[in-house]
């Protein structure tokens, strides 16, 4: 689950007393909007999207106003705005009115669970207000730290000093940034990003960091996020029917994480493990229908139901069914492959055969037994396949899946259909 924007972000930051820009929701009255303009000199009008979707500013979906009439016109323009970024599409459900924050300094700050360092990691720069990807590496500090000791003020101080940040901004940041760790660690977040944080000078001349935009994502398998008492439908609006059906199967055992990449894709990859998911998703690109992680040793019944749902939505359009994962430590390969094979047999019985090339790459306990069961099923169904064991490089297996997709697109699909006796 992801949250973007200050409407909910300001509520979460209040849990740890981190200062934010003043924000009003879509229910704000004209008098409240006018008072905000009078106090701060103007407002930013931003659409509210459930879930996370970026690049709203570059798409022209952030309005500015220094008077009430313009603010209301921007509200009318953006209230039900639609936005597409990459393969994600969202429709707004209202707007926020956020105060102007005059500032000489802007920062980018994020806390993430880094797969590179295998530790929580601070990313910070005092060259905020831009895409972090556009900055050279010498202007960004990336600092992993020990989760047992947590995020301390000196970590931010050392990072900003190395970057050559002005001394006047370091002290207020050292006082406030450790609060973010309490929010990140205490409520099951995997990412917490503030961009920008503007250093506002109060009436006494002291600098205060004000969060002016917010983004976070949660590990929904960590029950701590439920203590925030967020609405249950906060992220549901951007989920497809397929994603919602699979998410209903989430249990304490086994992941069931899916995301639709391209509803016109031709390779349906059922992956096991976060590393496999990252590699497969990156290499397949738009060919992939979904991004998935079904690792964590799912029991037979759960894997059977996940496979039924996946086949129902994606097999008809797919050239390749790609079953891929690394060398598992505790996942029973026989149980997962038996469930996937049984679901495939059921699908052909219920919906009829469909032309398909099956590519398999896996390692782990009961691998040979699992491959044997899957092979018997595919032979009985009359489908072409290629299987790779634990000693095959995963990137090469992904390449083979792409070759199979090309072959199917260039006449192979018709050959398989003729063999199956279908049009």
Buried (B, 14 or more C-beta within 10 A) or exposed (E): BBBBBBBBBBBBBEBBEBBBBBBBBBEBEEEEBBBBBEEBEBBBBBBBBBBBBBEBEEBEBBBEBEEBEBBBBBBEBBBEBEBEBEEBEBEBEBBBBBBBBEBEBBBBBBBBBBEEEEBBBBBBBBBBBEEBEEBEEEEBBBBBBEEEEBBBBEBBBBBBEEBEBEEEBBEBBBEBBBBBBBBBBBBBBBBBBBBBBBBBBEEEEEBBBBBBBBBBBBBBBEEEBEEBEBEEEBBBEBBBEBBEBBBEBEEEEBBBBBBBBBEEBBBBBBBBBBBBBBBBBEBBEEBBBBBBBBBBBBBBEBBBBBBBBBBBBBBEEBBBBBBBBBBBEEBBBBBBBBBBBBBBBBBBEEEEBBBBBBBBBBBBBBBEBBBBBBBEBBEEBEBBBBBBBBEBEBEEBBEBBBBBBBBBEEEBBEEBBEEBEEE
